[in-house]
Amino acid sequence: MSADFRTTLEGILAIDPAAPAAEFEGAWWTWGDLARLKTAIDENIAAAGIGPGARIGVVLRNRPESIPAVLSTVAGARCLVTINPTYPDARLAEDIEKLATPALIAASLDWIREPLAAAALASGALCLEVTPQRELIVRQQLRQGRLEQPGAYAPGIGVEMLTSGTTGTPKRIPFPAASFEKAVMSAAVFEASRGDDDAPRLRGGVQLLVAPFAHIGGLQALLNTLVAGRKGCVLEKFRVETFLDAVRRHRPKVVSSPPAALKMIFDARPPREDLASLLAWRTGTAALDPDLAEAFYEAYGVPVLQNYGATEFGGVAGWTLPDFKAQWATRRGAVGRLNPGIEGRTVDAETGAPQPPGSEGVLELRGAQVGDGKSWLRTTDLALVDDEQFLWIKGRADNVIVRGGFKVQPHDIVTALEAHPAVREAAVAALPDARLGHVPVAAYIPASGVEAPGEAEVIAFLRERLLPYQVPVKLLAVDELPRTDSMKVSQPMLRELFLGQPATAPQA
């Protein structure tokens, strides 16, 4: 991050230490709490000899304990390596072992997970625990020689963000510090005027922080709230009543959620007065049904402003209130207009030839926060860009399933299923779901000479190896998988097998 960005953060923290900064489960953490813990982390990292550019692993749970770790890493010009706390214990331990970061920070709730703690301590990293009582505990000092090992530093990289990606195995995408800063600050396009000067100051209103901090959207929302000097209400998980309670108490002007959460709120039909404070509802990470957006607007008078982005480049397009009022009727279903400084076009999927505005094809982007800032970056989305730079997302050019905003790679599910000793071969398809967009289902051929395992047994097996949102909503044992003439599994025929079969998503 730039010196100006870091100075802004430091300035915000110093304005009024007693002022409330982050609410969690009804209790407020002050700016002073965050600053004190940030300073304690800074001191321990400095004492260990860990300098700028070092990779700092942070288990990013949606709790206030994560915030000082983020502040310390960002303001210290180090690389924030995100660690997802929703991973199963064994997979989380494996991830930490591979990271080889010289420092690792987590909340007490994660340090009590024995596999995580064992992997962290075995790595030789400086291990720090942030407690719910707002104290810092040193779990382990940095082991001698650890800083000289490969992977200790990532100069120029602001964030290594874990993503399920579109090519198979989850990977970390290095986000250059300059690009990440631009991506964070681009969220200001949705904000009201921040005043006539650039002096840091605390502002009124409370921002609801619901999106997972371990994902790009949640991390950007957290940092944008901090940089703006706004109070945040941190929700560990989205639940309809908890969310509505926060809206009723804090009366925010704008809230954000995936379309699936918006649908859950709409289906709950809260009284109109519960949402009366809202001027807009932002949504992203998955396709928004325009019928839902219009029904919600009709019921509550709240415009639904969709946006579009990805882990690799952050948010690059979205609706603003002026655009919504002037353009929604004629550009219904668009994800909004490309942000200033971002260019978009579509190309032919086979030849890569650029297409004229208004033609559907594979989306390419170019801009300061995209790739090297000069070249066109090809995405995996099918899209349409009109002559005024409004963007429609028409689907995916790959087979990734987007479940409630989370990307699910079918290959990961197949690999986990075929690891079961009673499974010979497996295949995965996506079924439409009114709440989540799409959900994965899986069919498998039992291994020869063994009895097909029960669904509950296989689901339990998968829960130990997959993230909650990767677990299929329905499993089906079959004698043979449906195939094309070339012997590839036929996705349309596979989906046909599940027609009429109830599919209830397991609780994440």
N, C-alpha and C positions, 0 to 999 in steps of 0.2 A: 504494500500500500504506500501511497505517496506521503511525504512529510505533512502536507496540508491535511490529508485525510486523518492521519494519526493525531495531528494537533487538534483537529475538530473533536475527536473522541476524548482526548485528554481534557479539553476545555469543558465539554459537557459534564464529565465526571466531577470536575472541581467546582461547579457553580453553586450547588446547594447540597452538601452531603446528607442533610436530614430529609430531603425531599423524597417522596416515594418514586420508585423506578420500575419495579416488577412485582406483580401480584401473583401468588400461587396458592391455590386452595384457601383463599380468604386472607392470607397473610402477605404483608408488603415487605419487600426488600428495598432498602433505600439506595440512592446513588452512592452514598458513603460505604454501604456494605459491599457493593460491587467494586468500588475503587480500592477498598482495603484488601479484599481478596485478590484482586488483580495485582496489586503491589506485592503481596506475599508470594504470588506465583512468579512475578518478575524477579524478585530477590533470590528465590531458590534456583531459578533457571540461570541467572547471572552467576550465582555462587558455584554452580556446576560447570561454569565455563562454556555454556551453550550460547552461541552468538546469533546475530541476525542471519536469516536464511535457513536456520535449522528447521527440521521437520518435527512438529509437535503433534502427537496423536491425542485426539480428544474424543471421548465417548460422548456423543451429543444427544443426550436425553432431553426431552422437553421439560426441563426444570430450571429454576434460577441458578442452580449450582453450575450449569454449563456456561452461563454468561461471562463470569470472570475469566474463564479459560479462553473463550473466544476473544475477549477484549485484550488479554495479555498477548495472545499470539498475533493478532492483527496489529495492535499498536506497537508490538516489538519487532515488526517487519520480519516475522517468521512465517513458515508455511504451515497452515492449518490442515492436518490430515484427519479427515472425518472418519469416525468409527460408528457404525450403526448398532445401537443397543438392542434392537429387535432381533438380531441374529440369535439363533440357538447357541447355547453355551459353547459347544464343541467347535462350531464354525467361527464363533467370535474369537476363541482362543487361537485358532489356526490363523485367522486374519491378523491378530496382534503379533504372532510369531513372525509372519512374513513381512510386516511393516518395518521392523528394525528402526523405529524412531528413537532418538536419544532421550525423549521425555514422553510420558503418557499421563493424561489427566482424566479423572472420572469422578462421578458422584459416588457417595457411600453406597447407594442402591446397587451400583454395578461392582464395586469392590468386594461385596459379599458373595459374588458369583465366583466360586472357587476356581473353575477353569480359567476365567479371565485373569484373576489375581495371579494364579500360578504362571500363566504365559507371560504376563507383564513383568513379574519379578525375575523370571528366567531370562528375559531379554537383556537384562542389565541396564534398563532405562531408569532415568529419574522418574519415580512414581509418586504422583500427588493425588490426594483425595480431598474433594470439596464436600463438606458435610452440610446437612440440612440446618444445623445449628450455626452456619455461616463461619466456619473455621476451616483452616487448611491443615491437613495432616500429611507429613512426609512419610510415605510408605517405604521408600527405598531411595538411597542416594545413587547418583550416577556411577556405574561401574567403570573402573579405570580402563581406558582404551576404547570405550564404546564410541566416542566422538570420532575416532579415526577409522571406523568401519564404514563400508559403503552404505549409502542411503541416509547418512546423518543430515545432509544438507540438500536443499533444493533452491538455489539462488534464483530470484526473480519469480518464483511461483508463490502465489498467495494462498491457494487452496488446492488440495488434492481431494476431489469429491468422488465418493464411491457411488457407482451407478450400476444398474443391471445391464445397461447398454443395449446394443442391438446386434451384437455379434457373438453372443454366447455367454461365456464366463463373466461374472461381474468384474469390473475393473475400476481403477481410479484414474480420473481424468485430471491432468495438471492444468490448473487455471492460472495463467499469468496474473501477477498482482495488479498490473495496470488494467487488464481487461476485467478482472473481478471487481475492482473499484468502480469502473464505468457501469458494470452491470448492476451493482448495488445502487448507485446514484441515479440510474435510469428510472428507478421506481418513483423518483420525484415528479415524473410527468403526471402522475395521478394525484399529487398532493396539491393542496391550496398554496397560495403564495407564502413563501417563507420569510417575507419581510424585505425591507430595503437594504439591509446590510447582511454580511456573511458571518457576523459575530455569533458564536455558539450561544444558545440559550435554551432553557427548558420551555416546553410548550404544553398547552392544555390538551385534554382528550386522552383516551386510552386506546391503544392498538391491541386487538386480540391476536395473540400469537398461537396459531393452531397447527400450521403446517410443520411437519417434522424438521427440527433443526439439522438433522443428518442428511436432508435433501436440499438441493440448491435453492428452491423457492423459500423454504423455511429459514435457511441461514440468511438469505438476502433480506427477508422480512425482518428478522431480528436485528441485523446490522442497520437497516434503514431506519428502524424505530430508534435505535441507540443514537445514530448520527443526527437524527432530527430532534433529539432531546425529548422524546415522547415516553410516556409511561406505557408499559406493556402488561397485559394479562396473559400469563403463560398457561396454556391448557395442555396437559400431558397427552391426552387422547381426545378425539372428537366424540362427544356424546350429545345428543340433541338437547336434553334438559340442561346439562352443564353449559353448553354454548348459549342457549337462550337466557339462562340465568346471568351469564356474564354480559350479554347485550342489555338486559334489563337494568343491571346495576351500573354499568359504565356508560351506557348511551353513546356508543361510538357512531361516527358519521359514516365510516366505511368498514366493512369486514371482508375477509377473503376465505375461500374454501374451494375444494374440488367440486365439480358438478354433482358428484354423488352425495356430498354433504348438503348441498343446496336442495337436492331432491328430498333428502330425509327431513329437512326443516319444512319444506313445502307440504310433504305428506302429513306432517304432524299438525298442520294448520293452526299455528299459534295465533292468538288475537292480534289484530293489526297494530294495536298500540304497543305491543312488545317490540316491534321493529320500527316504530315511528321515528327513532333518531337517525335511521340510516338514509343517507343520500345515494349510496351505491353499494352494490355487492360485487366484488371482484371474484373471478373464478378462472382457473387454468388447470394445467397438468393433464387434462383429458377433454374429449369432445363434449361440448355443451349442446344439448337438444334445444333448438330455437323455440320449440313449442313450450318447453319448460320455462325459458327466459321470459316469454311473453305472458304465460299464465302467472308467473311470480310477479311480474310488473303490474298486471291487471289486479291481482289480489292485494298487493302491498304498496304499489306505487314506487317500487325500488328498482331502478335500472340494474340489470345484470351485465357487468362489463367483463367480457372474456379477454384473456391475454394468451400469448403463445411464447414459448421459449424452450430451452433444453439445458441440461447440465453443462454441455460443452460451451454454451455462449450466453446463458442467462435469458432474461426476457427481451424479446426483440419486436414484439407487436402487441397491440391491445386497444381496446375501446377507451376513449375518454368520454366524460359526460357531454361535452359539446358535440363530439362526433355521434354519440348515441342519439341525442335529440335531433340532429340534423340528417343523419345517414342511416339509422337502423331500418327504416321502412324500405329503403331501396337496396340495402346491403345486408339483409337478414341472413344470419348464419355465418357471417364472417367472424374471424377471431379478432378483428379490429384492423387498425392501420399500422404499418411498419413504423417503428420509432424513428425520430430524427437521427440521421447519420447511418441508417441501415437501409441497404438496397436489397430487393428481392426479385427473383425471376424464376420461371420454370423451364426445365429442359426435357427433351425427349429421353425417356427411360433407357432406350436402347442405344441411341447415337450420341446423346449428350448435347445435341444441338439446341441452342436457346430458342424459346418459343415466344410468339407475340403476346402482349398483355391479354389476359382473359382466357388463356389456353391452359388446360389442365396438364400437369406433368410433375416431375420430381422437383421439389423446391431447392433452390440454391440461394445463399445469403452472402452478403459482403458488408463489412463495416468495421468500425474501430474495435468492437468487442468480439468480433467473429474471426477465429483463426489468426492469421498473421495481419489482419486488418486491411489487406490489399487484394487477396485472391478470393474467388468465389468458393464457398464451402457447401458441398452437397449434403443435404440432410437425407433422412430415410422417409420423408413425408411426401405424399402426393398432395398437390396444392394448386391453387389458382390465385394469381396476383393481377389485379386490374390496373388500369392506367392511373389511378389515384393512390396506388400502393396499399389498397385494402387486400387482406389476405384471407383466403378460405382454405381450410385443411380438409382434404377429401378422403383421407385414409393413410395407410402406410405402404411403403414400397417393400417392406419386409414382413415377416410373420409374427412380430412382437405383439403380445396381447397387452392392452392398457386397461388395467383393472382399477377403477376408482382413482386414477391418476398415477398408479404404480405400474412400471413396465415389467412384464413377466415374459421371460424368454422360454419358449416351449422346450428348448434343448435342456435347460436346467431341470425341468420336471421329468423329462424322459430319462435323463442320467440318474436322477434319484430313484425313480421307479425301477429301472433296470438293475439297480444295486440290490434290490430285494431278491433273496435266493429263490423265491417262488415265482418270479416274473421273468419270462423269456424275452419279450419285446413289448414296447409301449409306444403310444402316439398320443399327441395332445392337440386339441382344437379349442377354438373360442366360441362361446355362445353369447348372444346379446343378453344384457341384463338391464332392467329399467333403472336400477339404482347405481350400479357400478360401471355401466358402459358395456364391458365385456368381462366374462369370467372364464377361467380355464376348466376344461373337462378332460379326462384321460381314459383311454381304453388300453387294455393290456392282454397279452396272451400268457396264460400260466405256463410255467416251465413243465417239461415232460415228466411224467411219473410222480407229480406232487399234486396235492389238493389245492385248488385256488384259495388263496387267503381271503378272509373276510374284509369288507370295506373298512371297518373300524381299525383292524390291524394294520392295513396298508396306510391309512391316514395317519395313524400314530407313528409309523415308520417314517413317513414323509415329513412330519412336523419336526423330527429330530434333524432333518437335513435341509429344510427349506425355510425361507421366510414365511410368515403367516399368509401374506397375500399371494404367495406362489402356490400354496396348497390347492389342488383342484377341488371344485365344489361337488363333483360327482366322479365316481370311478366305475368302470364297467369291464368285467372279465369277458373275453370273447375267444372263440376258437381261432378266428383269423381276423386280421385287420383289413379293412376295405382298401383296395389298391387300384391304381390306374394300370393301363397296358404296359407301362414302363416299370411296373412294380413299386412305384412310389405310393405312399399312403395318400389316399384321396381325402382332402380336407372336407369337401362338400358331403361325401358319403359318410365320413366319420361323424360329422355333425348330425347327419340323419339318424345315426344310431341313438342319439340322445333326445330326439324329439319325443315329447310326451313324458320324459322322465323328469321328476321333480329335482331341481338343483338348488339346494340351500347352502349358501356360503358359510363355511365354518367361521366362528368368531375369531377375529384377528387379535 
